[in-house]
Amino acid sequence: MRALVCHSYGPPENLTLQETPTLIPDRSQILIDVYAASLNFPDTLQIQGKYQFQPPMPFIPGSEIGGVVRSVGADVKGFAQGDRVMAAPSIGGIAEQVLAAPSAVRHIPDNMDFKTAAGFAMVYTTAWHALKQRAQLRPGETLLVLGASGGVGMAAVELGKLLGARVIAAASSAEKLDFVSQLDPDELLNYGDGDLKEKVKALTDDKGADVIFDPVGGSLFDQATRCIHWNGRILVVGFASGRIPEYKANLALLKGASMVGVFLGRFRKEEPHLYEENFRELLDLYGKGSVKPVISQTFALEDYVAAFNVFSERQAMGKVVLSLRAD
């Protein structure tokens, strides 16, 4: 089978598209023919050796896929050859086949295509966990979403609206704001000029936002700590800017505010039943048409460099997907 292999850390140009041995599931694994694999910002960090979880070399990147079950191990229950599924195998997804544990695989609705399946799990479960469990977002509160045009930002805007919040979608350009406007946020904020704090205050009668969803970090986080409302919660989701910021304790004291970490992998490990409940709720919302993932760019497997560079050039809007087979 063809697979994208990382032999050394660096830019996507270092990756190699090559033939690798056909996979065989053990008794507890599912073998899936991959139709689509999504890219996420952590994938770009992983191939550079900068992510929290680094597999041994060489490895196949790719943490989310949509596809069809080819075969199952003897001990696997609930899945059979031909089932349409989504899977989150952690690594190995950017290949024509992938092995996954049953706990990482889910059947997909009949009306969900493979590209959507590949781009659904990580962004929606991250945003739902952040807003529901970590922020405990309440109807009527103001939610500020930074990096709102990216995959996880779009999910946060969408889910924040469903939870009854007043949502301010913030991004770095007019083009990105125009893109996220399809989700009908209550306000749009352009911080491309570097000014976030004063613009948030102007939109909130100088009070600040109740909850700030931050997958960007860097200078935006620094400003977020100064435009958070009393008893506000700053959700630390990631550091797409490249700089991990520091939270000054005096600002937390003056604002009565909290910095709240959002780490989906640890949440899934520590509270698996709650994670599963969240996932069921999200699939139910999809089935009802309440959430509509936006797949903005699809690349052929051979164009993997261009696909990865969408993230390194900070141009990602919605979900970016690699297509491996015709849907």
Phi, psi and omega in degrees: 000157175273142179210153176266120189242135175261113179259339180206147182292144179155200180288170182298338177297340178283342181290156181234127173270114189214167173280134178230163183298145175298142184271149177230123181288145171276189188297336185248017184242161175242131176261126186237132169282120185275125176262324179212144176230130180268157174252143176229159181306320178302332178297322180291328177288321184297319181288347176262358182076026186245009184263162181297327181246116181240113178288160177292151177284152343283159179217160177258117179287172177116113187250356182216135180217161167235138183186200185233134179296126176268318178199162180229153176289163187298333183265001184278131178242147173092354178227148181215162178307134178095350179294137174274127188219162163246151181214150176236082187279002183078303172222169174093001188285335183270072182202163181289341175218154177214149174260139180216150173286149179305327180294342181261005185240141177220143172294148180250150179300155181300331183267012178255123178277174187289327178295316177296319179300320181293331185256012188268308197299304191296312185291319183286319179291327176295310183294320181294315176299317181298311185281323186277303184273314188281314180270336187049052182300133183248151177305138179091345177285159177264123178251122174258122180250114175274152183058040191292343182271350177285173184302309182286329176294317177300317179297321180294320177299311183298312183286327176299320176296318180296330180276000174089014180277159167274117190254124172257113178268122184241137180208175190266000180206160177297324179298316180292322178292323177297323179294313184285345181296341178296343178269000175060051173294161182287327180218153174242139182225125179259113179256020181300336178273004179091355182260113175247312189304307185291327180290323177293318179298321180295329181274352185233025181054039177070010182273325187095171181274147177287320180227133177241119181264112189236100172265008189256313182074206178060217184294334178294321175298318179303317179286326180300324180294346181253001176227037177258140181285164174305133184066022180285164180231123176261116182270116179270104186256328181180185186223059183298337179289340181099347179246129175274115185278173176241146182257117180284126187297330181294331178289321176298320180295311184294326183266350188059031190259164181234139168264122187239122180282145178232102180233100187300318183300318180289321177301316181296324180286317186279328184227063187298326181292322178290322176299315180295322177298316177301315183296318179298319178298318182292318177294326176294319177297321177295316180300328179276354182081014182281335174236140183225092181304141181253109174268105189269328183221132177237129181241146170292154181306322181295341182262033185298327180298312179298322180295314178296323184290342173303324180280316182295334178267007177058039181248007183292129174226124186068210183258141178251128188229143171260132180260124182252335178215157176292136182289000000 
